[in-house]
Protein backbone atom coordinates (compact mmCIF):
# COMPACT_ATOMS: atom_id res chain seq x y z
CA UNK A 1 0.00 0.00 0.00
CA UNK A 2 2.85 2.37 0.80
CA UNK A 3 4.67 1.48 -2.42
CA UNK A 4 1.60 2.44 -4.45
CA UNK A 5 1.41 5.85 -2.80
CA UNK A 6 5.13 6.44 -3.32
CA UNK A 7 4.81 5.53 -7.01
CA UNK A 8 1.77 7.80 -7.42
CA UNK A 9 3.50 10.82 -5.91
CA UNK A 10 6.72 10.23 -7.81
CA UNK A 11 4.79 10.08 -11.08
CA UNK A 12 2.61 13.08 -10.19
CA UNK A 13 5.60 15.25 -9.28
CA UNK A 14 7.63 14.04 -12.27
CA UNK A 15 4.92 14.79 -14.81
CA UNK A 16 4.21 18.23 -13.38
CA UNK A 17 7.89 19.15 -13.15
CA UNK A 18 8.35 17.96 -16.73
CA UNK A 19 5.44 19.71 -18.41
CA UNK A 20 4.63 22.77 -16.28
CA UNK A 21 7.86 24.63 -17.18
CA UNK A 22 6.97 24.21 -20.84
CA UNK A 23 4.15 26.71 -20.29
CA UNK A 24 6.71 29.29 -19.17
CA UNK A 25 8.91 28.46 -22.15
CA UNK A 26 5.98 28.97 -24.51
CA UNK A 27 5.10 32.29 -22.91
CA UNK A 28 8.74 33.36 -23.23
CA UNK A 29 8.58 32.71 -26.97
CA UNK A 30 10.48 29.46 -27.40
CA UNK A 31 9.59 28.00 -30.80
CA UNK A 32 8.50 24.37 -30.94
CA UNK A 33 10.00 21.49 -32.91
CA UNK A 34 13.51 22.84 -33.27
CA UNK A 35 16.66 20.75 -32.73
CA UNK A 36 18.47 23.46 -30.75
CA UNK A 37 17.29 26.32 -28.58
CA UNK A 38 18.87 29.59 -27.44
CA UNK A 39 20.65 29.67 -24.08
CA UNK A 40 17.94 31.93 -22.66
CA UNK A 41 15.67 28.87 -22.35
CA UNK A 42 18.27 26.57 -20.80
CA UNK A 43 17.06 27.02 -17.22
CA UNK A 44 13.48 25.88 -17.76
CA UNK A 45 14.64 23.11 -20.10
CA UNK A 46 16.91 21.85 -17.33
CA UNK A 47 13.97 21.84 -14.90
CA UNK A 48 11.94 19.83 -17.44
CA UNK A 49 14.87 17.40 -17.78
CA UNK A 50 14.90 16.91 -14.00
CA UNK A 51 11.17 16.13 -14.15
CA UNK A 52 11.81 13.59 -16.88
CA UNK A 53 14.46 11.96 -14.71
CA UNK A 54 11.95 11.75 -11.86
CA UNK A 55 9.56 10.01 -14.27
CA UNK A 56 12.24 7.44 -15.15
CA UNK A 57 12.89 6.78 -11.46
CA UNK A 58 9.15 6.36 -10.95
CA UNK A 59 8.97 3.86 -13.80
CA UNK A 60 11.86 1.85 -12.37
CA UNK A 61 10.20 1.92 -8.96
CA UNK A 62 6.98 0.65 -10.58
CA UNK A 63 8.82 -2.33 -12.05
CA UNK A 64 10.38 -3.01 -8.64
CA UNK A 65 6.94 -2.97 -6.99
CA UNK A 66 5.59 -5.25 -9.72
CA UNK A 67 8.46 -7.69 -9.23
CA UNK A 68 8.05 -7.74 -5.45
CA UNK A 69 4.30 -8.22 -5.77
CA UNK A 70 4.58 -11.12 -8.19
CA UNK A 71 7.40 -12.93 -6.39
CA UNK A 72 6.33 -12.48 -2.77
CA UNK A 73 4.98 -15.77 -1.39
CA UNK A 74 2.94 -14.29 1.44
CA UNK A 75 0.82 -12.20 -0.95
CA UNK A 76 -0.52 -15.22 -2.83
CA UNK A 77 -4.29 -15.55 -2.89
CA UNK A 78 -4.33 -19.33 -3.34
CA UNK A 79 -2.39 -22.29 -2.11
CA UNK A 80 0.56 -23.59 -4.13
CA UNK A 81 -1.52 -26.49 -5.48
CA UNK A 82 -5.23 -25.62 -5.42
CA UNK A 83 -6.21 -28.95 -7.05
N, C-alpha and C positions, 0 to 999 in steps of 0.2 A: 504494500500500500504506500509506503514511503518512497519507494523507487519510482512509482508512477507519478507522484507529485513532483519529485525532483526532475523527472524527464519533462513533465508539462511545463514547469517554470523555466527550465533551460531552453526549451523550444520557444516558449513565449518571448523570453528576453532576447534570444538570438534573432528571431524573425523581426522583432521591433527595432533592434539595434541595427539590423541589416537594412531594412527598407525605410525607416523613418528619416534617416539623414538624406535619402534621395529626394525627399520633398524640398529640403533646404537647397540641395544642389540644383534642382529644377528652378526654384525661385531665384537663385543666383545667376541663372542663365547658362548652365552647363548643357551643351547639345548632347542629344542621345545618339547611340549607335556610332561612336567614333572609336578608333583603336587607341588613341592617346588623348589625354586631357591636359589642360594647362595646370601649372603648379598651384594656382589659386584654389583649386578644388581638391587638393591632395589631403587636406585635413578630414573633410567629411567622407572622402573615399576610404581613408584609413579606418575611420569609425565603422563604416559599412563592412570593411574587411574583417574587423574584430567580431562583428555580429555574425558574419559567415563562419568564422572559426568556432564561435559558440554553437552554431547550428551543427557543425561537424562533430563537436564533442557530444552534443545531445544525441546525435544519431548513433555514435559509438556506444554511448550509455544505454540507448534503447536496445542495441544488439546484445549488450551484456545482460540486461534485465531479461530479455527473451531467452538467452542461453541458460541463465540461472533458473528461470521458471520451468523450462522444459527438462532440465536435468536434475532438478531437486526431487529427491524421493519422497519427502514428507508432504509435498504439495499434490501428490497423485490423488485422483478422485476414486480410483478403483484399485482392487488388489492386483498383484502382479499377474495372476492367472484367474480371471473371472469365470472361466468355464470349469 
